[in-house]
Amino acid sequence: TSLSLLEKYITADIVVLMLLIGYEFIKAVRFAAMNRILRHKAYLDNATGLPNKNKCEEILNAPDLLSAQDAVAICVFDLNNLRNINNNLGHDKGDEYIRSFAVQLRIAVADEYFVGRDGGDEFIAVLKNVTRMQVEECLRDIREQAAKYSKEYPEMPISYAVGYAMSQDFEQSTMRELFRYADKNMYIDKNRAKM
């Protein structure tokens, strides 16, 4: 009798342990899901649906030096006329303008390439394993997509400046340095448009 009583206690202990393990497993799964959601939110720009400045900074701050074999291009975009839109039409329209460009940019750039909002009205695209011709084609696709959108919505046409830099031209530079070269080229484009 004492042996069968001991078996009942052991069985009850095993059942309780199994329930505790199950409970802890469910908690761990929920915790992992919440972490995924938080990580996603930490890297998502709510206004555009693109990766945000945090994600852009993470990519640009990669410590590795680039070589010609890396074949990376960074494109930097800056919207024109945002201040005028905000002042004349209101900030809601300015937000809509930013969102519209983000959508057109994501449509035009192939899914395997990174596109993110680097803050305000600035965006970046990181193209890997590309030739100069492929970068030029990508930029042409973006221009065509923006022109198509602008034709459909002439009350708020998209206008932007763009510059890019390729790792082949700046060997042994970091992603951040490549970004700076692209940014300089974007300002050249912006100043050319002003003239």
Backbone as CSV, one residue per row, in Angstrom:
resi,resn,N_x,N_y,N_z,CA_x,CA_y,CA_z,C_x,C_y,C_z
1,THR,0.827,-1.205,0.000,0.000,0.000,0.000,0.867,1.263,0.000
2,SER,1.902,1.256,0.837,2.765,2.441,0.860,3.485,2.618,-0.471
3,LEU,3.783,1.521,-1.156,4.423,1.589,-2.471,3.477,2.197,-3.500
4,SER,2.198,1.780,-3.472,1.235,2.315,-4.431,0.937,3.782,-4.118
5,LEU,0.960,4.143,-2.820,0.776,5.545,-2.440,1.950,6.391,-2.961
6,LEU,3.168,5.848,-2.847,4.358,6.524,-3.358,4.269,6.704,-4.879
7,GLU,3.769,5.677,-5.589,3.602,5.772,-7.046,2.619,6.880,-7.405
8,LYS,1.539,6.997,-6.606,0.542,8.053,-6.863,1.163,9.434,-6.671
9,TYR,2.011,9.594,-5.615,2.675,10.873,-5.393,3.638,11.202,-6.527
10,ILE,4.375,10.190,-6.944,5.342,10.398,-8.038,4.603,10.758,-9.326
11,THR,3.513,10.055,-9.607,2.712,10.334,-10.804,2.158,11.756,-10.741
12,ALA,1.660,12.148,-9.566,1.128,13.507,-9.405,2.241,14.525,-9.595
13,ASP,3.430,14.246,-9.046,4.572,15.153,-9.232,4.943,15.285,-10.705
14,ILE,4.951,14.169,-11.420,5.288,14.186,-12.848,4.266,15.005,-13.622
15,VAL,2.985,14.819,-13.304,1.919,15.583,-13.983,2.094,17.074,-13.714
16,VAL,2.354,17.429,-12.444,2.551,18.841,-12.095,3.776,19.397,-12.815
17,LEU,4.872,18.622,-12.842,6.075,19.059,-13.549,5.805,19.261,-15.042
18,MET,5.057,18.331,-15.636,4.724,18.447,-17.058,3.888,19.702,-17.308
19,LEU,2.940,19.979,-16.420,2.118,21.184,-16.551,2.976,22.441,-16.420
20,LEU,3.907,22.427,-15.463,4.804,23.569,-15.290,5.697,23.774,-16.517
21,ILE,6.221,22.673,-17.041,7.061,22.756,-18.245,6.238,23.300,-19.405
22,GLY,5.005,22.811,-19.563,4.121,23.296,-20.628,3.836,24.779,-20.481
23,TYR,3.554,25.191,-19.242,3.273,26.597,-18.956,4.490,27.469,-19.286
24,GLU,5.676,27.032,-18.859,6.899,27.784,-19.136,7.201,27.826,-20.636
25,PHE,6.905,26.741,-21.329,7.114,26.697,-22.782,6.204,27.712,-23.472
26,ILE,4.942,27.738,-23.062,3.993,28.697,-23.648,4.444,30.128,-23.360
27,LYS,4.923,30.383,-22.140,5.427,31.710,-21.798,6.629,32.078,-22.674
28,ALA,7.519,31.115,-22.885,8.714,31.374,-23.692,8.329,31.687,-25.143
29,VAL,7.351,30.953,-25.676,6.902,31.192,-27.050,6.279,32.585,-27.165
30,ARG,5.452,32.946,-26.192,4.811,34.265,-26.207,5.869,35.373,-26.061
31,PHE,6.842,35.143,-25.208,7.916,36.105,-24.994,8.711,36.303,-26.288
32,ALA,9.017,35.206,-26.980,9.749,35.287,-28.246,8.928,36.043,-29.292
33,ALA,7.613,35.786,-29.317,6.744,36.487,-30.271,6.714,37.989,-29.966
34,MET,6.636,38.337,-28.684,6.643,39.747,-28.299,7.975,40.413,-28.667
35,ASN,9.068,39.680,-28.474,10.387,40.210,-28.860,10.459,40.481,-30.356
36,ARG,9.904,39.555,-31.156,9.889,39.747,-32.606,9.094,41.002,-32.968
37,ILE,7.952,41.179,-32.321,7.117,42.355,-32.580,7.864,43.623,-32.194
38,LEU,8.493,43.623,-31.020,9.234,44.798,-30.562,10.420,45.104,-31.472
39,ARG,11.125,44.063,-31.893,12.269,44.249,-32.802,11.784,44.849,-34.118
40,HIS,10.642,44.329,-34.592,10.059,44.835,-35.834,9.698,46.317,-35.672
41,LYS,9.063,46.657,-34.542,8.677,48.047,-34.298,9.898,48.946,-34.138
42,ALA,10.952,48.422,-33.545,12.160,49.220,-33.351,12.810,49.586,-34.676
43,TYR,12.551,48.802,-35.723,13.163,49.035,-37.023,12.177,49.490,-38.087
44,LEU,10.940,49.782,-37.718,9.921,50.135,-38.705,9.523,51.597,-38.570
45,ASP,9.497,52.290,-39.687,8.994,53.657,-39.725,7.490,53.575,-39.956
46,ASN,6.713,53.940,-38.949,5.255,53.808,-39.031,4.641,54.633,-40.149
47,ALA,5.220,55.788,-40.437,4.640,56.681,-41.446,4.740,56.112,-42.858
48,THR,5.810,55.370,-43.149,6.029,54.896,-44.522,5.957,53.384,-44.678
49,GLY,6.107,52.661,-43.580,6.150,51.203,-43.667,7.529,50.671,-44.045
50,LEU,8.480,51.569,-44.249,9.854,51.154,-44.585,10.671,50.997,-43.313
51,PRO,11.819,50.338,-43.403,12.742,50.338,-42.260,13.096,51.777,-41.898
52,ASN,13.274,52.023,-40.605,13.485,53.387,-40.125,14.970,53.739,-39.996
53,LYS,15.222,54.904,-39.421,16.588,55.401,-39.251,17.443,54.440,-38.431
54,ASN,16.850,53.787,-37.418,17.612,52.816,-36.618,18.203,51.728,-37.505
55,LYS,17.379,51.195,-38.406,17.846,50.123,-39.288,18.866,50.668,-40.295
56,CYS,18.602,51.866,-40.821,19.559,52.482,-41.754,20.908,52.666,-41.080
57,GLU,20.884,53.171,-39.842,22.131,53.397,-39.108,22.868,52.084,-38.854
58,GLU,22.116,51.050,-38.542,22.742,49.741,-38.304,23.481,49.266,-39.550
59,ILE,22.866,49.434,-40.701,23.488,49.021,-41.962,24.691,49.897,-42.284
60,LEU,24.530,51.208,-42.106,25.616,52.139,-42.458,26.792,52.073,-41.489
61,ASN,26.542,51.621,-40.278,27.617,51.548,-39.284,28.326,50.200,-39.249
62,ALA,28.057,49.341,-40.238,28.770,48.064,-40.315,30.267,48.365,-40.378
63,PRO,31.068,47.728,-39.523,32.487,48.097,-39.418,33.366,47.582,-40.557
64,ASP,32.893,46.636,-41.330,33.736,46.017,-42.355,34.091,46.998,-43.466
65,LEU,35.307,46.886,-43.948,35.731,47.670,-45.098,35.200,47.008,-46.357
66,LEU,34.836,47.838,-47.331,34.329,47.321,-48.598,35.477,47.208,-49.585
67,SER,35.344,46.287,-50.492,36.334,46.161,-51.562,35.594,46.179,-52.884
68,ALA,36.333,46.224,-53.957,35.712,46.230,-55.288,34.882,44.977,-55.508
69,GLN,35.282,43.879,-54.878,34.542,42.628,-55.050,33.177,42.665,-54.359
70,ASP,33.013,43.559,-53.371,31.735,43.632,-52.668,30.620,44.141,-53.574
71,ALA,30.947,44.991,-54.538,29.978,45.525,-55.497,28.717,46.035,-54.807
72,VAL,28.907,47.012,-53.922,27.792,47.626,-53.202,27.609,49.050,-53.712
73,ALA,26.354,49.433,-53.875,26.041,50.821,-54.219,25.077,51.358,-53.178
74,ILE,25.322,52.570,-52.726,24.395,53.249,-51.831,23.815,54.431,-52.585
75,CYS,22.496,54.496,-52.595,21.789,55.614,-53.221,21.124,56.428,-52.116
76,VAL,21.289,57.742,-52.190,20.706,58.650,-51.200,19.699,59.545,-51.913
77,PHE,18.493,59.607,-51.353,17.404,60.397,-51.936,16.979,61.477,-50.947
78,ASP,16.680,62.650,-51.479,16.185,63.750,-50.654,15.038,64.406,-51.421
79,LEU,13.869,64.481,-50.792,12.706,65.059,-51.463,12.856,66.563,-51.622
80,ASN,12.402,67.062,-52.752,12.348,68.502,-52.995,10.952,69.003,-52.621
81,ASN,10.863,70.250,-52.303,9.573,70.941,-52.105,8.809,70.563,-50.848
82,LEU,9.391,69.798,-49.932,8.629,69.408,-48.737,8.265,70.632,-47.898
83,ARG,9.193,71.564,-47.752,8.912,72.758,-46.955,7.741,73.547,-47.559
84,ASN,7.743,73.683,-48.904,6.646,74.397,-49.568,5.311,73.697,-49.345
85,ILE,5.320,72.375,-49.445,4.085,71.614,-49.243,3.602,71.789,-47.812
86,ASN,4.510,71.658,-46.849,4.125,71.836,-45.441,3.569,73.239,-45.186
87,ASN,4.233,74.255,-45.734,3.809,75.641,-45.498,2.506,75.986,-46.206
88,ASN,2.336,75.492,-47.429,1.166,75.882,-48.228,-0.030,74.933,-48.090
89,LEU,0.246,73.659,-47.897,-0.849,72.684,-47.857,-1.037,72.047,-46.482
90,GLY,-0.079,72.214,-45.599,-0.181,71.640,-44.255,0.691,70.405,-44.098
91,HIS,0.967,70.082,-42.832,1.861,68.967,-42.529,1.257,67.609,-42.881
92,ASP,-0.053,67.510,-42.870,-0.678,66.239,-43.283,-0.339,65.929,-44.739
93,LYS,-0.387,66.974,-45.578,-0.032,66.790,-46.991,1.462,66.494,-47.137
94,GLY,2.268,67.126,-46.272,3.708,66.838,-46.285,3.977,65.381,-45.940
95,ASP,3.254,64.867,-44.928,3.387,63.447,-44.565,2.932,62.550,-45.709
96,GLU,1.865,62.961,-46.380,1.366,62.191,-47.523,2.400,62.161,-48.652
97,TYR,3.068,63.295,-48.857,4.105,63.414,-49.883,5.255,62.442,-49.586
98,ILE,5.680,62.408,-48.325,6.759,61.501,-47.906,6.317,60.047,-48.107
99,ARG,5.096,59.740,-47.681,4.554,58.380,-47.811,4.467,57.970,-49.278
100,SER,4.017,58.892,-50.125,3.883,58.598,-51.562,5.235,58.244,-52.175
101,PHE,6.255,59.026,-51.831,7.581,58.722,-52.373,8.075,57.365,-51.878
102,ALA,7.854,57.088,-50.585,8.295,55.806,-50.017,7.661,54.636,-50.763
103,VAL,6.384,54.756,-51.056,5.677,53.682,-51.772,6.245,53.521,-53.179
104,GLN,6.442,54.637,-53.886,6.964,54.562,-55.251,8.383,54.008,-55.266
105,LEU,9.170,54.385,-54.271,10.545,53.887,-54.164,10.554,52.376,-53.954
106,ARG,9.716,51.900,-53.057,9.679,50.454,-52.776,9.157,49.682,-53.976
107,ILE,8.224,50.259,-54.729,7.712,49.603,-55.940,8.820,49.481,-56.980
108,ALA,9.598,50.548,-57.149,10.590,50.602,-58.223,11.861,49.811,-57.937
109,VAL,12.223,49.673,-56.663,13.475,48.991,-56.310,13.181,47.519,-56.036
110,ALA,13.956,46.647,-56.639,13.754,45.201,-56.482,13.777,44.801,-55.004
111,ASP,12.985,43.801,-54.666,12.809,43.374,-53.275,14.097,42.932,-52.594
112,GLU,15.070,42.438,-53.371,16.291,41.942,-52.724,17.195,43.077,-52.226
113,TYR,16.870,44.313,-52.598,17.671,45.456,-52.168,17.013,46.160,-50.988
114,PHE,17.842,46.724,-50.139,17.340,47.429,-48.961,16.894,48.838,-49.339
115,VAL,15.724,49.221,-48.843,15.220,50.584,-48.985,14.739,51.017,-47.610
116,GLY,15.189,52.181,-47.143,14.777,52.648,-45.829,14.656,54.160,-45.770
117,ARG,13.928,54.615,-44.764,13.798,56.060,-44.522,14.862,56.452,-43.506
118,ASP,15.766,57.319,-43.934,16.883,57.709,-43.081,16.540,58.918,-42.214
119,GLY,15.280,59.276,-42.206,14.819,60.389,-41.380,14.291,61.522,-42.229
120,GLY,13.305,62.240,-41.708,12.740,63.385,-42.415,12.298,63.015,-43.812
121,ASP,12.858,63.707,-44.794,12.497,63.420,-46.196,13.671,62.776,-46.931
122,GLU,14.506,62.065,-46.178,15.668,61.401,-46.761,15.508,59.884,-46.716
123,PHE,15.907,59.255,-47.796,15.783,57.802,-47.946,17.096,57.257,-48.488
124,ILE,17.338,55.984,-48.224,18.508,55.330,-48.819,18.082,54.003,-49.438
125,ALA,18.860,53.592,-50.420,18.736,52.252,-50.995,20.140,51.665,-51.020
126,VAL,20.255,50.411,-50.618,21.542,49.720,-50.640,21.405,48.556,-51.615
127,LEU,22.169,48.634,-52.686,22.117,47.618,-53.736,23.400,46.795,-53.663
128,LYS,23.236,45.495,-53.525,24.412,44.623,-53.416,24.557,43.767,-54.668
129,ASN,25.809,43.456,-54.981,26.153,42.635,-56.144,25.594,43.238,-57.421
130,VAL,25.921,44.512,-57.647,25.401,45.210,-58.820,26.535,45.850,-59.618
131,THR,26.245,46.033,-60.878,27.153,46.781,-61.749,26.646,48.223,-61.825
132,ARG,27.480,49.099,-62.366,27.066,50.494,-62.532,25.824,50.581,-63.423
133,MET,25.780,49.736,-64.455,24.632,49.753,-65.355,23.349,49.360,-64.605
134,GLN,23.451,48.378,-63.706,22.279,47.968,-62.934,21.811,49.081,-61.993
135,VAL,22.769,49.813,-61.424,22.409,50.946,-60.555,21.696,52.008,-61.377
136,GLU,22.255,52.327,-62.546,21.632,53.330,-63.420,20.228,52.891,-63.843
137,GLU,20.059,51.603,-64.127,18.736,51.084,-64.492,17.763,51.222,-63.333
138,CYS,18.240,50.923,-62.139,17.408,51.043,-60.945,16.962,52.488,-60.750
139,LEU,17.890,53.429,-60.895,17.553,54.848,-60.745,16.586,55.306,-61.831
140,ARG,16.758,54.758,-63.043,15.826,55.086,-64.126,14.421,54.551,-63.800
141,ASP,14.356,53.335,-63.251,13.059,52.754,-62.862,12.370,53.619,-61.805
142,ILE,13.156,54.143,-60.875,12.593,55.003,-59.821,12.051,56.287,-60.443
143,ARG,12.833,56.894,-61.351,12.371,58.121,-62.023,11.078,57.868,-62.787
144,GLU,11.026,56.737,-63.498,9.830,56.422,-64.272,8.626,56.181,-63.364
145,GLN,8.852,55.491,-62.252,7.761,55.231,-61.312,7.264,56.537,-60.696
146,ALA,8.189,57.427,-60.326,7.809,58.730,-59.754,7.070,59.573,-60.789
147,ALA,7.516,59.517,-62.037,6.848,60.272,-63.105,5.443,59.747,-63.352
148,LYS,5.305,58.431,-63.323,3.981,57.811,-63.506,3.040,58.245,-62.383
149,TYR,3.536,58.211,-61.153,2.726,58.642,-60.011,2.363,60.128,-60.152
150,SER,3.343,60.949,-60.525,3.128,62.392,-60.637,2.099,62.720,-61.710
151,LYS,2.062,61.917,-62.753,1.067,62.117,-63.811,-0.338,61.803,-63.294
152,GLU,-0.427,60.766,-62.445,-1.726,60.390,-61.873,-2.177,61.369,-60.792
153,TYR,-1.215,61.987,-60.092,-1.529,62.912,-58.998,-0.800,64.241,-59.233
154,PRO,-1.232,65.011,-60.228,-0.509,66.244,-60.589,-0.577,67.341,-59.524
155,GLU,-1.511,67.221,-58.582,-1.607,68.243,-57.531,-0.419,68.183,-56.564
156,MET,0.267,67.045,-56.509,1.426,66.917,-55.632,2.459,65.991,-56.284
157,PRO,3.091,66.461,-57.384,4.060,65.604,-58.087,5.315,65.379,-57.248
158,ILE,5.898,64.216,-57.433,7.107,63.859,-56.686,8.336,64.448,-57.360
159,SER,9.145,65.113,-56.560,10.411,65.658,-57.035,11.474,65.330,-55.986
160,TYR,12.618,64.865,-56.431,13.671,64.477,-55.495,15.048,64.641,-56.127
161,ALA,16.028,64.710,-55.272,17.429,64.688,-55.709,17.999,63.338,-55.303
162,VAL,18.938,62.840,-56.091,19.537,61.537,-55.785,21.031,61.569,-56.101
163,GLY,21.759,60.850,-55.303,23.177,60.647,-55.562,23.531,59.225,-55.162
164,TYR,24.530,58.679,-55.798,24.949,57.324,-55.423,26.459,57.211,-55.450
165,ALA,26.927,56.198,-54.751,28.357,55.876,-54.747,28.492,54.365,-54.753
166,MET,29.545,53.900,-55.432,29.770,52.462,-55.546,31.089,52.071,-54.897
167,SER,31.086,50.918,-54.294,32.295,50.437,-53.614,33.460,50.262,-54.582
168,GLN,33.171,49.976,-55.858,34.242,49.819,-56.842,35.046,51.109,-57.001
169,ASP,34.386,52.261,-56.776,35.057,53.543,-56.936,35.797,53.991,-55.679
170,PHE,35.444,53.390,-54.546,36.021,53.811,-53.263,36.451,52.579,-52.470
171,GLU,37.445,51.886,-52.984,37.916,50.668,-52.326,38.390,50.957,-50.908
172,GLN,38.211,49.976,-50.070,38.636,50.051,-48.664,37.904,51.153,-47.884
173,SER,36.703,51.492,-48.319,35.900,52.427,-47.526,34.859,51.619,-46.762
174,THR,34.288,52.223,-45.744,33.217,51.572,-44.978,31.875,51.950,-45.607
175,MET,30.822,51.328,-45.137,29.481,51.675,-45.611,29.189,53.142,-45.294
176,ARG,29.595,53.601,-44.116,29.354,54.989,-43.714,30.074,55.953,-44.662
177,GLU,31.318,55.641,-45.015,32.058,56.500,-45.940,31.416,56.488,-47.325
178,LEU,30.983,55.325,-47.752,30.303,55.223,-49.046,29.022,56.055,-49.033
179,PHE,28.306,56.023,-47.911,27.110,56.842,-47.747,27.457,58.331,-47.896
180,ARG,28.558,58.755,-47.293,28.955,60.172,-47.372,29.242,60.594,-48.817
181,TYR,29.883,59.719,-49.590,30.124,60.021,-51.003,28.797,60.135,-51.753
182,ALA,27.899,59.221,-51.481,26.587,59.258,-52.137,25.826,60.520,-51.748
183,ASP,25.928,60.899,-50.478,25.247,62.099,-49.984,25.789,63.347,-50.677
184,LYS,27.108,63.419,-50.863,27.704,64.558,-51.584,27.165,64.619,-53.011
185,ASN,27.082,63.456,-53.653,26.554,63.416,-55.021,25.089,63.827,-55.066
186,MET,24.344,63.488,-54.018,22.939,63.901,-53.956,22.850,65.427,-53.873
187,TYR,23.710,66.061,-53.085,23.686,67.526,-52.969,24.101,68.195,-54.268
188,ILE,24.986,67.569,-55.012,25.339,68.084,-56.339,24.109,68.070,-57.222
189,ASP,23.360,66.975,-57.199,22.125,66.852,-57.982,21.098,67.899,-57.533
190,LYS,20.986,68.101,-56.221,20.023,69.062,-55.671,20.375,70.486,-56.115
191,ASN,21.654,70.836,-56.038,22.086,72.166,-56.456,21.915,72.375,-57.968
192,ARG,22.142,71.325,-58.739,21.948,71.390,-60.185,20.482,71.688,-60.495
193,ALA,19.573,71.053,-59.755,18.140,71.270,-59.960,17.744,72.700,-59.603
194,LYS,18.357,73.248,-58.561,18.053,74.635,-58.156,18.498,75.629,-59.229
195,MET,19.656,75.336,-59.857,20.151,76.242,-60.908,19.301,76.123,-62.155
